[in-house]
């Protein structure tokens, strides 16, 4: 397979890609054509079908895997594919994992680290609650390992939700050691649960888009409801502890304008909001610099999440 990141202008290709987007449009002369966005695990490529309905252009939809033949050209400095022939690929012709962005880290290793943190939680009701999701529920485990943490902003790849959750939990574990005021079991448990609602807020790959529930409620409310429902199945779960845990989830974006229904009123909720924000923004920097060669100190432009123009630091 020839991955998108390796394509060069002037090549003729005959490959299978995931069609992420398909849109009909009109040229300035009023002639119909199709805009495509093709994807594999290394990136995306714009495509054009200039003569829809012609011989060799078969029917297909967005989110289909398609076999395309065409020429790689350049338009306004970006590569694009002029499609000559296309058909919907058959199952067995492609391996889905080659077409989805994936974590650079080993998913099973990360999940093992997460389970080690869960085993270290001493408060029995919190540990039982964690185990009911992450240890006992194998279908949940499968979904959690595969899911992304975002549509586009950070950790928007297979394994992204797990990678982000583990990182935030580790930060909270460190903060609990540095600041004795923090209840270590509560803040680590809240960190592991903080984005659980994203399993319902975002659809699975290859779509990875907001669901109706995601649009109407958001992952913070969804996650709090998921935890509340499971707590009610655990006999004797302390009401005060349940409220503190749910508060940490509700407040983990830190500010009302960032989507939190509550501002942090517990030290643990504040620590979680800082850990979550730091990991999201550091991953954002990492993703920006992923395509910037080492030693390139050019400014990369304004970034909406970071609210500033960014560049690499010097190594001297």
ChimeraX commands (.cxc) that place a marker at each C-alpha (Angstrom):
marker #1 position 0.00,0.00,0.00 radius 0.5
marker #1 position 1.22,3.50,-0.86 radius 0.5
marker #1 position 0.44,5.79,2.07 radius 0.5
marker #1 position -0.74,9.35,1.51 radius 0.5
marker #1 position 2.27,10.90,3.24 radius 0.5
marker #1 position 4.57,9.32,0.61 radius 0.5
marker #1 position 2.69,10.56,-2.48 radius 0.5
marker #1 position 4.43,12.98,-4.83 radius 0.5
marker #1 position 3.28,15.23,-7.69 radius 0.5
marker #1 position 3.28,13.51,-11.08 radius 0.5
marker #1 position 2.56,9.99,-9.80 radius 0.5
marker #1 position -0.24,7.82,-11.11 radius 0.5
marker #1 position -1.70,5.69,-8.33 radius 0.5
marker #1 position -4.05,2.73,-8.06 radius 0.5
marker #1 position -4.83,2.34,-4.36 radius 0.5
marker #1 position -7.58,1.90,-1.80 radius 0.5
marker #1 position -8.38,4.76,0.60 radius 0.5
marker #1 position -11.14,5.68,3.02 radius 0.5
marker #1 position -13.45,8.32,1.53 radius 0.5
marker #1 position -13.87,10.65,4.51 radius 0.5
marker #1 position -15.91,13.29,2.63 radius 0.5
marker #1 position -17.83,13.32,-0.65 radius 0.5
marker #1 position -19.54,16.52,-1.80 radius 0.5
marker #1 position -21.12,17.52,-5.12 radius 0.5
marker #1 position -20.20,20.93,-6.50 radius 0.5
marker #1 position -20.30,23.05,-9.67 radius 0.5
marker #1 position -17.45,24.61,-11.63 radius 0.5
marker #1 position -17.64,28.30,-12.54 radius 0.5
marker #1 position -19.04,27.15,-15.88 radius 0.5
marker #1 position -21.82,25.25,-14.09 radius 0.5
marker #1 position -20.43,21.78,-14.75 radius 0.5
marker #1 position -20.93,19.26,-11.90 radius 0.5
marker #1 position -17.99,17.58,-10.19 radius 0.5
marker #1 position -17.32,15.79,-6.89 radius 0.5
marker #1 position -15.03,16.91,-4.08 radius 0.5
marker #1 position -13.45,14.08,-2.07 radius 0.5
marker #1 position -11.31,13.90,1.04 radius 0.5
marker #1 position -9.38,10.61,1.10 radius 0.5
marker #1 position -7.76,9.30,4.25 radius 0.5
marker #1 position -5.33,6.72,5.55 radius 0.5
marker #1 position -3.50,6.53,8.86 radius 0.5
marker #1 position -0.81,8.95,7.63 radius 0.5
marker #1 position -3.05,11.82,6.58 radius 0.5
marker #1 position -5.64,13.10,4.14 radius 0.5
marker #1 position -5.68,13.97,0.43 radius 0.5
marker #1 position -8.12,16.12,-1.54 radius 0.5
marker #1 position -9.59,14.41,-4.60 radius 0.5
marker #1 position -11.60,15.59,-7.61 radius 0.5
marker #1 position -13.91,13.63,-9.90 radius 0.5
marker #1 position -14.32,15.98,-12.84 radius 0.5
marker #1 position -16.76,13.79,-14.75 radius 0.5
marker #1 position -19.17,12.07,-12.32 radius 0.5
marker #1 position -21.27,9.37,-13.97 radius 0.5
marker #1 position -18.75,8.64,-16.71 radius 0.5
marker #1 position -17.47,5.16,-17.52 radius 0.5
marker #1 position -15.28,3.84,-14.71 radius 0.5
marker #1 position -16.79,6.11,-12.05 radius 0.5
marker #1 position -18.94,3.78,-9.95 radius 0.5
marker #1 position -21.36,4.70,-7.16 radius 0.5
marker #1 position -20.02,5.09,-3.61 radius 0.5
marker #1 position -20.69,7.19,-0.50 radius 0.5
marker #1 position -18.73,9.03,2.16 radius 0.5
marker #1 position -17.16,6.63,4.71 radius 0.5
marker #1 position -16.82,3.90,2.07 radius 0.5
marker #1 position -13.44,2.36,1.32 radius 0.5
marker #1 position -12.80,3.05,-2.35 radius 0.5
marker #1 position -10.36,1.78,-4.96 radius 0.5
marker #1 position -9.16,4.81,-6.92 radius 0.5
marker #1 position -6.93,5.26,-9.94 radius 0.5
marker #1 position -5.73,8.71,-10.82 radius 0.5
marker #1 position -2.99,11.30,-11.08 radius 0.5
marker #1 position -1.36,13.25,-8.25 radius 0.5
marker #1 position -1.25,16.95,-9.09 radius 0.5
marker #1 position -0.60,20.14,-7.16 radius 0.5
marker #1 position -3.06,23.00,-6.62 radius 0.5
marker #1 position -2.15,26.11,-4.64 radius 0.5
marker #1 position 0.76,24.28,-3.06 radius 0.5
marker #1 position -1.25,21.23,-1.94 radius 0.5
marker #1 position -1.37,17.78,-3.49 radius 0.5
marker #1 position -4.65,16.50,-4.88 radius 0.5
marker #1 position -5.82,13.45,-6.79 radius 0.5
marker #1 position -7.54,13.77,-10.14 radius 0.5
marker #1 position -9.65,10.61,-10.14 radius 0.5
marker #1 position -9.92,8.69,-13.42 radius 0.5
marker #1 position -11.56,5.51,-12.12 radius 0.5
marker #1 position -13.19,4.64,-8.81 radius 0.5
marker #1 position -15.23,1.82,-7.29 radius 0.5
marker #1 position -16.33,0.77,-3.83 radius 0.5
marker #1 position -13.80,-1.68,-2.39 radius 0.5
marker #1 position -14.93,-5.11,-1.23 radius 0.5
marker #1 position -14.37,-6.46,2.27 radius 0.5
marker #1 position -11.11,-8.35,2.35 radius 0.5
marker #1 position -9.42,-5.91,-0.04 radius 0.5
marker #1 position -8.40,-3.57,2.77 radius 0.5
marker #1 position -7.34,-3.60,6.42 radius 0.5
marker #1 position -9.28,-0.88,8.34 radius 0.5
marker #1 position -6.42,-0.18,10.75 radius 0.5
marker #1 position -4.35,1.15,7.80 radius 0.5
marker #1 position -6.86,3.94,7.23 radius 0.5
marker #1 position -7.41,5.37,10.69 radius 0.5
marker #1 position -5.12,7.67,12.71 radius 0.5
marker #1 position -3.79,5.66,15.64 radius 0.5
marker #1 position -1.89,6.30,18.86 radius 0.5
marker #1 position 1.86,5.92,18.59 radius 0.5
marker #1 position 1.74,4.10,21.94 radius 0.5
marker #1 position 0.82,0.47,22.57 radius 0.5
marker #1 position -2.86,0.35,23.55 radius 0.5
marker #1 position -2.57,-2.84,25.62 radius 0.5
marker #1 position 0.42,-1.50,27.54 radius 0.5
marker #1 position -1.45,1.72,28.31 radius 0.5
marker #1 position -4.52,-0.20,29.46 radius 0.5
marker #1 position -2.31,-2.27,31.76 radius 0.5
marker #1 position -0.94,0.93,33.30 radius 0.5
marker #1 position -4.47,2.22,33.78 radius 0.5
marker #1 position -5.49,-1.01,35.52 radius 0.5
marker #1 position -2.45,-0.70,37.81 radius 0.5
marker #1 position -3.66,2.75,38.86 radius 0.5
marker #1 position -7.14,1.34,39.47 radius 0.5
marker #1 position -5.68,-1.43,41.66 radius 0.5
marker #1 position -3.85,1.22,43.72 radius 0.5
marker #1 position -7.10,2.96,44.73 radius 0.5
marker #1 position -7.67,2.04,48.38 radius 0.5
marker #1 position -11.21,3.31,48.94 radius 0.5
marker #1 position -13.25,0.13,48.27 radius 0.5
marker #1 position -16.33,1.81,46.80 radius 0.5
marker #1 position -14.26,3.85,44.34 radius 0.5
marker #1 position -12.18,0.83,43.32 radius 0.5
marker #1 position -15.30,-1.30,42.84 radius 0.5
marker #1 position -16.83,1.44,40.69 radius 0.5
marker #1 position -13.70,1.66,38.54 radius 0.5
marker #1 position -13.43,-2.12,38.20 radius 0.5
marker #1 position -17.08,-2.41,37.17 radius 0.5
marker #1 position -16.21,-0.44,34.02 radius 0.5
marker #1 position -12.55,-1.06,33.24 radius 0.5
marker #1 position -11.99,-4.61,34.52 radius 0.5
marker #1 position -15.31,-6.48,34.56 radius 0.5
marker #1 position -16.95,-5.05,31.42 radius 0.5
marker #1 position -15.05,-6.45,28.41 radius 0.5
marker #1 position -17.28,-4.70,25.87 radius 0.5
marker #1 position -16.55,-1.39,27.61 radius 0.5
marker #1 position -12.82,-2.20,27.56 radius 0.5
marker #1 position -12.95,-2.83,23.81 radius 0.5
marker #1 position -14.74,0.46,23.14 radius 0.5
marker #1 position -12.49,2.47,25.46 radius 0.5
marker #1 position -9.31,1.18,23.82 radius 0.5
marker #1 position -10.55,2.07,20.33 radius 0.5
marker #1 position -12.19,5.46,20.93 radius 0.5
marker #1 position -10.78,8.92,20.29 radius 0.5
marker #1 position -10.74,11.78,22.80 radius 0.5
marker #1 position -11.87,14.43,20.30 radius 0.5
marker #1 position -13.10,15.02,16.79 radius 0.5
marker #1 position -10.17,17.21,15.76 radius 0.5
marker #1 position -8.62,19.22,18.60 radius 0.5
marker #1 position -6.38,16.77,20.50 radius 0.5
marker #1 position -6.02,12.99,20.77 radius 0.5
marker #1 position -8.38,12.60,17.80 radius 0.5
marker #1 position -7.14,9.12,16.91 radius 0.5
marker #1 position -7.73,5.46,17.73 radius 0.5
marker #1 position -6.56,4.95,21.31 radius 0.5
marker #1 position -6.69,8.70,21.93 radius 0.5
marker #1 position -9.23,8.50,24.76 radius 0.5
marker #1 position -7.12,5.91,26.57 radius 0.5
marker #1 position -3.87,7.82,26.00 radius 0.5
marker #1 position -5.36,11.09,27.27 radius 0.5
marker #1 position -7.08,9.45,30.27 radius 0.5
marker #1 position -3.91,7.66,31.36 radius 0.5
marker #1 position -1.85,10.82,31.06 radius 0.5
marker #1 position -4.34,12.90,33.09 radius 0.5
marker #1 position -4.55,10.17,35.75 radius 0.5
marker #1 position -0.75,10.06,36.04 radius 0.5
marker #1 position -0.60,13.84,36.42 radius 0.5
marker #1 position -3.25,13.67,39.16 radius 0.5
marker #1 position -1.34,10.88,40.91 radius 0.5
marker #1 position 1.74,13.12,40.91 radius 0.5
marker #1 position -0.22,16.14,42.17 radius 0.5
marker #1 position -1.66,14.07,45.01 radius 0.5
marker #1 position 1.88,13.24,46.12 radius 0.5
marker #1 position 3.02,16.85,45.82 radius 0.5
marker #1 position 0.00,18.35,47.62 radius 0.5
marker #1 position -1.12,16.39,50.71 radius 0.5
marker #1 position -4.34,18.42,50.79 radius 0.5
marker #1 position -5.59,16.27,47.89 radius 0.5
marker #1 position -7.53,13.05,48.44 radius 0.5
marker #1 position -5.47,10.79,46.22 radius 0.5
marker #1 position -8.15,8.14,45.67 radius 0.5
marker #1 position -10.77,10.70,44.73 radius 0.5
marker #1 position -8.62,12.70,42.29 radius 0.5
marker #1 position -7.20,9.60,40.55 radius 0.5
marker #1 position -10.65,8.03,40.26 radius 0.5
marker #1 position -12.09,11.27,38.88 radius 0.5
marker #1 position -9.23,11.51,36.37 radius 0.5
marker #1 position -9.89,8.00,35.07 radius 0.5
marker #1 position -13.60,8.77,34.71 radius 0.5
marker #1 position -13.41,12.41,33.55 radius 0.5
marker #1 position -13.92,11.81,29.80 radius 0.5
marker #1 position -15.93,8.58,29.94 radius 0.5
marker #1 position -18.87,10.40,28.37 radius 0.5
marker #1 position -16.95,10.74,25.11 radius 0.5
marker #1 position -17.87,7.13,24.36 radius 0.5
marker #1 position -21.39,8.44,23.71 radius 0.5
marker #1 position -20.56,12.02,22.68 radius 0.5
marker #1 position -18.53,10.89,19.65 radius 0.5
marker #1 position -19.34,8.15,17.17 radius 0.5
marker #1 position -16.74,5.47,16.50 radius 0.5
marker #1 position -14.23,5.52,13.66 radius 0.5
marker #1 position -14.21,5.99,10.76 radius 0.5
marker #1 position -16.94,8.62,11.31 radius 0.5
marker #1 position -15.65,10.04,14.63 radius 0.5
marker #1 position -18.25,12.81,14.71 radius 0.5
marker #1 position -20.67,14.23,17.27 radius 0.5
marker #1 position -23.74,12.13,18.01 radius 0.5
marker #1 position -27.17,13.59,18.81 radius 0.5
marker #1 position -26.47,13.00,22.50 radius 0.5
marker #1 position -23.10,14.69,22.10 radius 0.5
marker #1 position -24.66,17.74,20.50 radius 0.5
marker #1 position -27.53,17.98,22.99 radius 0.5
marker #1 position -25.81,17.05,26.24 radius 0.5
marker #1 position -22.01,16.87,25.83 radius 0.5
marker #1 position -19.59,14.43,27.39 radius 0.5
marker #1 position -19.53,16.05,30.84 radius 0.5
marker #1 position -23.24,15.51,31.48 radius 0.5
marker #1 position -23.24,12.13,29.74 radius 0.5
marker #1 position -20.29,10.91,31.81 radius 0.5
marker #1 position -21.81,12.11,35.07 radius 0.5
marker #1 position -25.03,10.23,34.24 radius 0.5
marker #1 position -23.09,7.05,33.38 radius 0.5
marker #1 position -21.27,7.16,36.70 radius 0.5
marker #1 position -24.45,7.94,38.63 radius 0.5
marker #1 position -26.27,4.97,37.09 radius 0.5
marker #1 position -23.44,2.58,37.97 radius 0.5
marker #1 position -23.09,3.94,41.51 radius 0.5
marker #1 position -26.72,3.01,42.15 radius 0.5
marker #1 position -25.85,-0.65,41.50 radius 0.5
marker #1 position -23.17,-0.70,44.24 radius 0.5
marker #1 position -24.71,-1.31,47.70 radius 0.5
marker #1 position -23.75,1.18,50.38 radius 0.5
marker #1 position -21.93,3.62,48.12 radius 0.5
marker #1 position -21.57,6.76,50.30 radius 0.5
marker #1 position -23.79,9.58,49.03 radius 0.5
marker #1 position -21.24,12.26,49.92 radius 0.5
marker #1 position -18.46,10.46,48.07 radius 0.5
marker #1 position -20.72,10.03,45.04 radius 0.5
marker #1 position -21.46,13.76,45.00 radius 0.5
marker #1 position -17.77,14.67,45.31 radius 0.5
marker #1 position -16.83,12.37,42.44 radius 0.5
marker #1 position -19.61,13.70,40.23 radius 0.5
marker #1 position -18.63,17.27,41.08 radius 0.5
marker #1 position -15.09,16.60,39.86 radius 0.5
marker #1 position -16.47,15.38,36.54 radius 0.5
marker #1 position -18.89,18.31,36.22 radius 0.5
marker #1 position -16.13,20.84,36.94 radius 0.5
marker #1 position -13.22,19.34,34.99 radius 0.5
marker #1 position -13.19,22.01,32.28 radius 0.5
marker #1 position -12.51,24.54,35.01 radius 0.5
marker #1 position -14.63,27.46,33.81 radius 0.5
marker #1 position -18.30,27.87,32.92 radius 0.5
marker #1 position -17.40,29.37,29.54 radius 0.5
marker #1 position -15.39,26.23,28.71 radius 0.5
marker #1 position -18.44,24.00,29.16 radius 0.5
marker #1 position -18.29,23.03,32.82 radius 0.5
marker #1 position -21.70,23.17,34.52 radius 0.5
marker #1 position -19.87,23.92,37.78 radius 0.5
marker #1 position -16.62,25.66,38.69 radius 0.5
marker #1 position -14.25,23.61,40.87 radius 0.5
marker #1 position -15.31,23.77,44.50 radius 0.5
marker #1 position -13.04,20.95,45.67 radius 0.5
marker #1 position -9.25,20.93,45.56 radius 0.5
marker #1 position -9.45,17.61,43.70 radius 0.5
marker #1 position -11.71,19.13,41.04 radius 0.5
marker #1 position -9.28,22.00,40.54 radius 0.5
marker #1 position -6.31,19.64,40.27 radius 0.5
marker #1 position -8.18,17.55,37.70 radius 0.5
marker #1 position -9.05,20.61,35.62 radius 0.5
marker #1 position -5.38,21.68,35.55 radius 0.5
marker #1 position -4.18,18.18,34.62 radius 0.5
marker #1 position -6.78,17.85,31.86 radius 0.5
marker #1 position -6.00,21.28,30.43 radius 0.5
marker #1 position -2.25,20.69,30.48 radius 0.5
marker #1 position -2.42,17.32,28.73 radius 0.5
marker #1 position -4.81,18.61,26.06 radius 0.5
marker #1 position -2.61,21.62,25.30 radius 0.5
marker #1 position 0.69,19.75,25.34 radius 0.5
marker #1 position -0.75,17.17,22.94 radius 0.5
marker #1 position -1.95,20.05,20.76 radius 0.5
marker #1 position 1.62,21.39,20.61 radius 0.5
marker #1 position 2.90,17.88,19.82 radius 0.5
marker #1 position 0.44,17.48,16.96 radius 0.5
marker #1 position 1.30,20.93,15.55 radius 0.5
marker #1 position 5.02,20.15,15.62 radius 0.5
marker #1 position 4.53,16.63,14.27 radius 0.5
marker #1 position 4.91,17.96,10.73 radius 0.5
marker #1 position 7.50,20.63,11.55 radius 0.5
marker #1 position 11.12,19.49,11.06 radius 0.5
marker #1 position 13.48,19.70,14.05 radius 0.5
marker #1 position 15.30,23.02,13.93 radius 0.5
marker #1 position 12.53,24.80,12.05 radius 0.5
marker #1 position 11.86,27.91,14.15 radius 0.5
marker #1 position 9.29,29.46,11.83 radius 0.5
marker #1 position 6.06,30.66,13.41 radius 0.5
marker #1 position 3.22,28.24,12.72 radius 0.5
marker #1 position 0.35,30.72,12.91 radius 0.5
marker #1 position -2.46,31.42,15.36 radius 0.5
marker #1 position -4.04,28.40,17.01 radius 0.5
marker #1 position -7.60,28.63,18.31 radius 0.5
marker #1 position -7.22,26.32,21.31 radius 0.5
marker #1 position -3.90,27.81,22.41 radius 0.5
marker #1 position -5.06,31.37,21.58 radius 0.5
marker #1 position -1.64,32.40,20.34 radius 0.5
marker #1 position 0.86,32.13,17.49 radius 0.5
marker #1 position 3.26,29.22,18.13 radius 0.5
marker #1 position 6.68,27.92,17.12 radius 0.5
marker #1 position 9.29,25.41,18.24 radius 0.5
marker #1 position 11.85,26.45,20.85 radius 0.5
marker #1 position 15.56,26.45,20.00 radius 0.5
marker #1 position 17.73,23.59,21.23 radius 0.5
marker #1 position 20.86,25.62,22.03 radius 0.5
marker link #1:1,2 radius 0.2
marker link #1:2,3 radius 0.2
marker link #1:3,4 radius 0.2
marker link #1:4,5 radius 0.2
marker link #1:5,6 radius 0.2
marker link #1:6,7 radius 0.2
marker link #1:7,8 radius 0.2
marker link #1:8,9 radius 0.2
marker link #1:9,10 radius 0.2
marker link #1:10,11 radius 0.2
marker link #1:11,12 radius 0.2
marker link #1:12,13 radius 0.2
marker link #1:13,14 radius 0.2
marker link #1:14,15 radius 0.2
marker link #1:15,16 radius 0.2
marker link #1:16,17 radius 0.2
marker link #1:17,18 radius 0.2
marker link #1:18,19 radius 0.2
marker link #1:19,20 radius 0.2
marker link #1:20,21 radius 0.2
marker link #1:21,22 radius 0.2
marker link #1:22,23 radius 0.2
marker link #1:23,24 radius 0.2
marker link #1:24,25 radius 0.2
marker link #1:25,26 radius 0.2
marker link #1:26,27 radius 0.2
marker link #1:27,28 radius 0.2
marker link #1:28,29 radius 0.2
marker link #1:29,30 radius 0.2
marker link #1:30,31 radius 0.2
marker link #1:31,32 radius 0.2
marker link #1:32,33 radius 0.2
marker link #1:33,34 radius 0.2
marker link #1:34,35 radius 0.2
marker link #1:35,36 radius 0.2
marker link #1:36,37 radius 0.2
marker link #1:37,38 radius 0.2
marker link #1:38,39 radius 0.2
marker link #1:39,40 radius 0.2
marker link #1:40,41 radius 0.2
marker link #1:41,42 radius 0.2
marker link #1:42,43 radius 0.2
marker link #1:43,44 radius 0.2
marker link #1:44,45 radius 0.2
marker link #1:45,46 radius 0.2
marker link #1:46,47 radius 0.2
marker link #1:47,48 radius 0.2
marker link #1:48,49 radius 0.2
marker link #1:49,50 radius 0.2
marker link #1:50,51 radius 0.2
marker link #1:51,52 radius 0.2
marker link #1:52,53 radius 0.2
marker link #1:53,54 radius 0.2
marker link #1:54,55 radius 0.2
marker link #1:55,56 radius 0.2
marker link #1:56,57 radius 0.2
marker link #1:57,58 radius 0.2
marker link #1:58,59 radius 0.2
marker link #1:59,60 radius 0.2
marker link #1:60,61 radius 0.2
marker link #1:61,62 radius 0.2
marker link #1:62,63 radius 0.2
marker link #1:63,64 radius 0.2
marker link #1:64,65 radius 0.2
marker link #1:65,66 radius 0.2
marker link #1:66,67 radius 0.2
marker link #1:67,68 radius 0.2
marker link #1:68,69 radius 0.2
marker link #1:69,70 radius 0.2
marker link #1:70,71 radius 0.2
marker link #1:71,72 radius 0.2
marker link #1:72,73 radius 0.2
marker link #1:73,74 radius 0.2
marker link #1:74,75 radius 0.2
marker link #1:75,76 radius 0.2
marker link #1:76,77 radius 0.2
marker link #1:77,78 radius 0.2
marker link #1:78,79 radius 0.2
marker link #1:79,80 radius 0.2
marker link #1:80,81 radius 0.2
marker link #1:81,82 radius 0.2
marker link #1:82,83 radius 0.2
marker link #1:83,84 radius 0.2
marker link #1:84,85 radius 0.2
marker link #1:85,86 radius 0.2
marker link #1:86,87 radius 0.2
marker link #1:87,88 radius 0.2
marker link #1:88,89 radius 0.2
marker link #1:89,90 radius 0.2
marker link #1:90,91 radius 0.2
marker link #1:91,92 radius 0.2
marker link #1:92,93 radius 0.2
marker link #1:93,94 radius 0.2
marker link #1:94,95 radius 0.2
marker link #1:95,96 radius 0.2
marker link #1:96,97 radius 0.2
marker link #1:97,98 radius 0.2
marker link #1:98,99 radius 0.2
marker link #1:99,100 radius 0.2
marker link #1:100,101 radius 0.2
marker link #1:101,102 radius 0.2
marker link #1:102,103 radius 0.2
marker link #1:103,104 radius 0.2
marker link #1:104,105 radius 0.2
marker link #1:105,106 radius 0.2
marker link #1:106,107 radius 0.2
marker link #1:107,108 radius 0.2
marker link #1:108,109 radius 0.2
marker link #1:109,110 radius 0.2
marker link #1:110,111 radius 0.2
marker link #1:111,112 radius 0.2
marker link #1:112,113 radius 0.2
marker link #1:113,114 radius 0.2
marker link #1:114,115 radius 0.2
marker link #1:115,116 radius 0.2
marker link #1:116,117 radius 0.2
marker link #1:117,118 radius 0.2
marker link #1:118,119 radius 0.2
marker link #1:119,120 radius 0.2
marker link #1:120,121 radius 0.2
marker link #1:121,122 radius 0.2
marker link #1:122,123 radius 0.2
marker link #1:123,124 radius 0.2
marker link #1:124,125 radius 0.2
marker link #1:125,126 radius 0.2
marker link #1:126,127 radius 0.2
marker link #1:127,128 radius 0.2
marker link #1:128,129 radius 0.2
marker link #1:129,130 radius 0.2
marker link #1:130,131 radius 0.2
marker link #1:131,132 radius 0.2
marker link #1:132,133 radius 0.2
marker link #1:133,134 radius 0.2
marker link #1:134,135 radius 0.2
marker link #1:135,136 radius 0.2
marker link #1:136,137 radius 0.2
marker link #1:137,138 radius 0.2
marker link #1:138,139 radius 0.2
marker link #1:139,140 radius 0.2
marker link #1:140,141 radius 0.2
marker link #1:141,142 radius 0.2
marker link #1:142,143 radius 0.2
marker link #1:143,144 radius 0.2
marker link #1:144,145 radius 0.2
marker link #1:145,146 radius 0.2
marker link #1:146,147 radius 0.2
marker link #1:147,148 radius 0.2
marker link #1:148,149 radius 0.2
marker link #1:149,150 radius 0.2
marker link #1:150,151 radius 0.2
marker link #1:151,152 radius 0.2
marker link #1:152,153 radius 0.2
marker link #1:153,154 radius 0.2
marker link #1:154,155 radius 0.2
marker link #1:155,156 radius 0.2
marker link #1:156,157 radius 0.2
marker link #1:157,158 radius 0.2
marker link #1:158,159 radius 0.2
marker link #1:159,160 radius 0.2
marker link #1:160,161 radius 0.2
marker link #1:161,162 radius 0.2
marker link #1:162,163 radius 0.2
marker link #1:163,164 radius 0.2
marker link #1:164,165 radius 0.2
marker link #1:165,166 radius 0.2
marker link #1:166,167 radius 0.2
marker link #1:167,168 radius 0.2
marker link #1:168,169 radius 0.2
marker link #1:169,170 radius 0.2
marker link #1:170,171 radius 0.2
marker link #1:171,172 radius 0.2
marker link #1:172,173 radius 0.2
marker link #1:173,174 radius 0.2
marker link #1:174,175 radius 0.2
marker link #1:175,176 radius 0.2
marker link #1:176,177 radius 0.2
marker link #1:177,178 radius 0.2
marker link #1:178,179 radius 0.2
marker link #1:179,180 radius 0.2
marker link #1:180,181 radius 0.2
marker link #1:181,182 radius 0.2
marker link #1:182,183 radius 0.2
marker link #1:183,184 radius 0.2
marker link #1:184,185 radius 0.2
marker link #1:185,186 radius 0.2
marker link #1:186,187 radius 0.2
marker link #1:187,188 radius 0.2
marker link #1:188,189 radius 0.2
marker link #1:189,190 radius 0.2
marker link #1:190,191 radius 0.2
marker link #1:191,192 radius 0.2
marker link #1:192,193 radius 0.2
marker link #1:193,194 radius 0.2
marker link #1:194,195 radius 0.2
marker link #1:195,196 radius 0.2
marker link #1:196,197 radius 0.2
marker link #1:197,198 radius 0.2
marker link #1:198,199 radius 0.2
marker link #1:199,200 radius 0.2
marker link #1:200,201 radius 0.2
marker link #1:201,202 radius 0.2
marker link #1:202,203 radius 0.2
marker link #1:203,204 radius 0.2
marker link #1:204,205 radius 0.2
marker link #1:205,206 radius 0.2
marker link #1:206,207 radius 0.2
marker link #1:207,208 radius 0.2
marker link #1:208,209 radius 0.2
marker link #1:209,210 radius 0.2
marker link #1:210,211 radius 0.2
marker link #1:211,212 radius 0.2
marker link #1:212,213 radius 0.2
marker link #1:213,214 radius 0.2
marker link #1:214,215 radius 0.2
marker link #1:215,216 radius 0.2
marker link #1:216,217 radius 0.2
marker link #1:217,218 radius 0.2
marker link #1:218,219 radius 0.2
marker link #1:219,220 radius 0.2
marker link #1:220,221 radius 0.2
marker link #1:221,222 radius 0.2
marker link #1:222,223 radius 0.2
marker link #1:223,224 radius 0.2
marker link #1:224,225 radius 0.2
marker link #1:225,226 radius 0.2
marker link #1:226,227 radius 0.2
marker link #1:227,228 radius 0.2
marker link #1:228,229 radius 0.2
marker link #1:229,230 radius 0.2
marker link #1:230,231 radius 0.2
marker link #1:231,232 radius 0.2
marker link #1:232,233 radius 0.2
marker link #1:233,234 radius 0.2
marker link #1:234,235 radius 0.2
marker link #1:235,236 radius 0.2
marker link #1:236,237 radius 0.2
marker link #1:237,238 radius 0.2
marker link #1:238,239 radius 0.2
marker link #1:239,240 radius 0.2
marker link #1:240,241 radius 0.2
marker link #1:241,242 radius 0.2
marker link #1:242,243 radius 0.2
marker link #1:243,244 radius 0.2
marker link #1:244,245 radius 0.2
marker link #1:245,246 radius 0.2
marker link #1:246,247 radius 0.2
marker link #1:247,248 radius 0.2
marker link #1:248,249 radius 0.2
marker link #1:249,250 radius 0.2
marker link #1:250,251 radius 0.2
marker link #1:251,252 radius 0.2
marker link #1:252,253 radius 0.2
marker link #1:253,254 radius 0.2
marker link #1:254,255 radius 0.2
marker link #1:255,256 radius 0.2
marker link #1:256,257 radius 0.2
marker link #1:257,258 radius 0.2
marker link #1:258,259 radius 0.2
marker link #1:259,260 radius 0.2
marker link #1:260,261 radius 0.2
marker link #1:261,262 radius 0.2
marker link #1:262,263 radius 0.2
marker link #1:263,264 radius 0.2
marker link #1:264,265 radius 0.2
marker link #1:265,266 radius 0.2
marker link #1:266,267 radius 0.2
marker link #1:267,268 radius 0.2
marker link #1:268,269 radius 0.2
marker link #1:269,270 radius 0.2
marker link #1:270,271 radius 0.2
marker link #1:271,272 radius 0.2
marker link #1:272,273 radius 0.2
marker link #1:273,274 radius 0.2
marker link #1:274,275 radius 0.2
marker link #1:275,276 radius 0.2
marker link #1:276,277 radius 0.2
marker link #1:277,278 radius 0.2
marker link #1:278,279 radius 0.2
marker link #1:279,280 radius 0.2
marker link #1:280,281 radius 0.2
marker link #1:281,282 radius 0.2
marker link #1:282,283 radius 0.2
marker link #1:283,284 radius 0.2
marker link #1:284,285 radius 0.2
marker link #1:285,286 radius 0.2
marker link #1:286,287 radius 0.2
marker link #1:287,288 radius 0.2
marker link #1:288,289 radius 0.2
marker link #1:289,290 radius 0.2
marker link #1:290,291 radius 0.2
marker link #1:291,292 radius 0.2
marker link #1:292,293 radius 0.2
marker link #1:293,294 radius 0.2
marker link #1:294,295 radius 0.2
marker link #1:295,296 radius 0.2
marker link #1:296,297 radius 0.2
marker link #1:297,298 radius 0.2
marker link #1:298,299 radius 0.2
marker link #1:299,300 radius 0.2
marker link #1:300,301 radius 0.2
marker link #1:301,302 radius 0.2
marker link #1:302,303 radius 0.2
marker link #1:303,304 radius 0.2
marker link #1:304,305 radius 0.2
marker link #1:305,306 radius 0.2
marker link #1:306,307 radius 0.2
marker link #1:307,308 radius 0.2
marker link #1:308,309 radius 0.2
marker link #1:309,310 radius 0.2
marker link #1:310,311 radius 0.2
marker link #1:311,312 radius 0.2
marker link #1:312,313 radius 0.2
marker link #1:313,314 radius 0.2
marker link #1:314,315 radius 0.2
marker link #1:315,316 radius 0.2
view
